[in-house]
């Protein structure tokens, strides 16, 4: 089915607006005459392929599957069967979101749909678990953050590395050191060497168009992305190889590696200011190879990631980290006296307490920004400078066009 947009104005004017004002569903609170949250929450899955079932599991083990949605008829039928016929199937997510008995939504679509569906779900009074990365481009992320705040919803991005980091004593110590304000020099942190599926998730250049299969609504699949001629490689897991839908292996796997480090070094509320990549010229449609990316924050902290799949390794400076030895004895005592950060609730607990999760919108947006900034440096082929407050590139219109991409009408933020 062809979309009709999910802007606030259009959404509130539609029949979907009735759920917007239910900030906390009564059955999510429990109480006299009400089931406990674990027994009563109704869940839905939007995007039933690949990661879909696992993402739905992130809602909580006792959430009842009431609905599922996919633009591929075969996949949708399989999902309905998987849930024992108790979940009603939809091909248009807006019809699913109109249901008042659904409290939480899992989004397992390709990333070009993540922002619009997350915003629409929160507008309709649903809490959200969304697959990573949170967005396809930077401007979408800020819109999701604003929607989470405006509608008072719970959002968790489907990567949980920061939960492991906050339980790790070494990462905890580094977090306290980095956020203490006592360091005189900033670390250079090599995050990951390899394992990013860069070649695996490279796109095809000039693939020959093929007929759209009868079981696929290609127009709705593309949604806010450009309506390109169909080719099987643009659909399914290999969609990751195209800028229209994701951002290659870096966007697919990068958040797993960057997100815990982002928390460890106290960067959940900011972004790098200088980004450089070592890569061959990028194709305008197909994601391709790259060697390394370097992202430097305003305080000098630098994250480096090697792909190990192209070119020479990053060798500009030693990959050194910070520790207590970088501080004076008095400053070490100050860090030791700092309280440990409070662990975040998981999604199910957050739905009950209304406390934000570790992967809520702002840090998830900042994690996704790392990936987008690196990919933009790869695409424009030069070092770029970024203002993390205005969330704009400085004096670089080409880069800004990639950060604030238009959506295919009638879809828009």
CORZI-V222807 format. One record per backbone hydrogen bond with DSSP energy under -1.0 kcal/mol. NH is the residue of the N-H (numbers start at 1). CO is the residue of the C=O. Records with the same first field share a line. If there is no record, write none. Layout:
NH->CO / CO
//
This chain:
11->7
12->8
13->9
14->11
17->14
19->16
20->17
22->19
23->21
28->25
29->26
34->31
39->36
40->36
41->37
43->64
44->104
45->67
46->106
47->69
52->49
55->51
56->52
57->53
59->56
60->57
63->60
64->41
66->43
67->43
68->88
69->45
70->90
73->215
76->72
77->73
78->74
79->75
80->76
81->77
82->78
83->79
84->81
85->80
86->83
88->66
90->68
95->92
96->92
97->93
99->96
103->42
104->42
105->127
106->44
107->129
108->46
113->110
117->113
118->114
119->115
120->116
121->117
122->118
123->119
124->120
125->122
126->121
127->103
128->154
129->105
130->156
131->107
139->403
142->138
143->139
144->140
145->141
146->142
147->143
148->144
149->145
150->146
151->147
153->148
156->128
157->359
158->130
159->157
165->161
166->162
168->165
172->168
173->169
174->170
175->171
176->172
177->173
178->174
179->175
188->320
189->302
191->304
194->306
201->197
202->199
203->287
210->230
216->213
217->71
218->216
221->217
222->218
223->219
225->222
228->226
234->231
235->232
239->236
240->237
241->238
242->239
243->285
245->242
246->242
248->240
251->247
252->248
253->249
254->250
258->254
259->255
262->258
263->259
264->260
265->261
266->263
267->262
270->267
273->296
274->296
275->384
276->294
278->292
287->241
291->278
292->278
293->305
294->276
295->303
296->274
297->301
300->297
302->187
303->295
304->189
305->293
306->192
307->291
320->318
326->323
327->324
332->328
333->329
334->330
335->331
336->332
337->333
338->335
350->346
351->347
352->348
353->349
354->350
360->357
364->360
365->361
366->362
367->363
368->364
369->365
370->366
371->367
372->368
373->369
374->370
375->371
376->372
377->373
378->374
379->375
380->376
381->377
384->275
386->273
387->392
391->387
392->387
394->385
400->396
401->397
403->399
404->400
408->224
411->408
//
